Amino acid sequence: MNRQGLDTRIGFLLSFMIVLFLSAHLPALAAPAGNIVGLFKTGGKDVAITSTNKDVTLVVTKGIVKPSSGTKAPTAGTKQFDPNAILTKSEIKRYAELFGLTDMNQFNWKMALQEGDFAYFEGQRWPAWRVIVEFAAKKMVLDAANEAKATIPTKGDWSAHAERFMDKLPVDQIRQGRLD
């Protein structure tokens, strides 16, 4: 075999290996919807949390935490959000449902929160703002993993990933019971 034929084969092989590497390691980044906010690896896949995941999470959060109106009169039929209240198990369940964290009809159906999970959060005795931030971050991670068809192995892994992205949320505003 001559030198030119060997160089051609090596060049082709290197190009092929680069394409294989990129297709194997960057599928979650191939066509993410929105700008990338953060990355994590789960179920052997790279998963991108995008601004779209964050925007959906913030829409849910805004539905829960409403800006104060300046009036002390309660709105008829609605309970005001007290960021420092310790939530009951039923209130925790209601917030989990609002965030879609109890949905068994999703790719990561094993992550759906159930009675034991609500009891766990109740036992933590976290203020309401902390539960909201936890659920919002879990929603971002869950939505991104479901989109990428990446399995989250355990609820502990899910919590660990969510904790990394809590700073992407308006924590101080939620803590104060407002969201501008």
N, C-alpha and C positions, 0 to 999 in steps of 0.2 A: 504494500500500500504506500502511495506517495504522500509526501508531507502535506500537500494541499487537501487531499481527501481526508486526512486525519484531522486537520484544522477545521474543516467543514463539519465533520461529525461531532467534534468536541463543542463547537459553537452551537450546533443544534441541540445537543444534550444539555448544555448549560441553559439555553433559552427554555427548553422544556422543563427543566428542574425549577427554574424561577417561576414559571406559570403554575406548576404544581404546588409549590410552596405558598404562593399568594392565594390560590383558590382554596387551599386547605386551612390556612390560618386567618384569613380575613373575610369569611362569609358574612358575618354580622355587619361589617363595615362596607360591604359592597354597594348597598343602596339604602342606607338608613334614611328614614323620613325625619327631616329636621337636622339641626346641628347636634353634634355629639356633646353630651354633658358629662358623661363618664363611661368607663368600661369596666366590665368584670367578666370572669370566666366561671362558667357553671356547666355541668353535664358535658364537659369536654369541649364546649364551644365558647368562643368569645362573644359577648353580648354587649351591645351599645345602648346606653340610656341616652335618648335624644331629647331635644327640646320639645318634641311632640309628646313624649311620655311625661315630661315635667309639666307641660301646659295642661294636660288632662288631669294630673294630680292637683295642680293649683286650682283648677276649676272646681274640683270636688271640695278642696279645702275652703275656697271662697264661699261655697254653699253652706259650709258648716260654721265658719268664723266670719261673721258679718261685721262690717265697720260700724262703730257706734254712731248713733244718729244724733247724739247730744241731748236726747230727752231721757228722762228717767222712767217714763210711762212704758210698761211692758206692752209689746205687740200682742194683740188678742190671739190666744191659742198657740203661741210659740214660746218656747223656753229660751231665755237668753243664755248665750254661751258664757259660762264662767270658767276662765282658763285655769283657775286654781282649785276647782271643785274635784273631789275624789269621786270617780264614776262608779256606778253600780255595775254589776254584771250585765244587766239588761241594757244599760246605756252603752256599754262597751260593745255589745253585740250590735246595737243599732248603728253605731259609728262604723263598725266593720262591714256591715251590710251597705252603708252609704258609699264606702270605698270599693265595694265589689270584692271584698276579701273572703266572702263566704261562698262564692260561686263554684260549684262543683263541675260546671260545664265549661272548663277551660283546659288548655294544654297541661298546665301544672295543677291538676285537680287535687292532688294530695296536699297541696298547700292551703286549701280552703280552711279557714278558721272554724273551729267547732266549740262546743260547750267547754271542753277542758282548756282551750286556749283563752276563752273569755274569763274563766276562773283564774287562770294564771295572771292575766292582766289586772284583774280585780285584786288579787293578792299582792301585786307589786305596789299598790296604793300610790300610783303615779298621779300627778295632777292631770286634768283633762288635756291641757296643751301638750303634754308629753305623749299621751296616747295618740292624739291627732297627728303629731309629727311622726311618730313611729308608723302609724297606718299609712300616712302619705308617702313615706319613703318606701314602705313595703309595696305600695301600689306601683310606684315607679319601677322598682326592680321586677315585680311580677309581670307587669305589662311588657317590659322589654324582653324578658325571658320567654314569655308566651309568643311574642312576635317572632323571635329567633328560633322557636321550637327547641329551646334549650331546657333540659330538665334540671330543676333545682332539687338536689338530693334530699335535703332535710329542712325542717323549719328553722333549725339552728343556722344552717348556711344562709337561708333566706334573711334571717335577722342580721347576720354578720354583713351581708351585702347591703342591706337597707341602712345599717348604721353608717356605712361609708358615704352614703349619699344624703344624709340628713341635712348637711350644710348647704345643699342646693335648694333648700326650702326656706321660706321666710320665718325662721324659728322665733326670732325676737318679736315679730308682729303677732304670731300665734300666741306666744307666751303672754302678751299684753291683751289678748282677746280682740285683736283688730287685724284687719288685712286691707291695706290700701291698694 
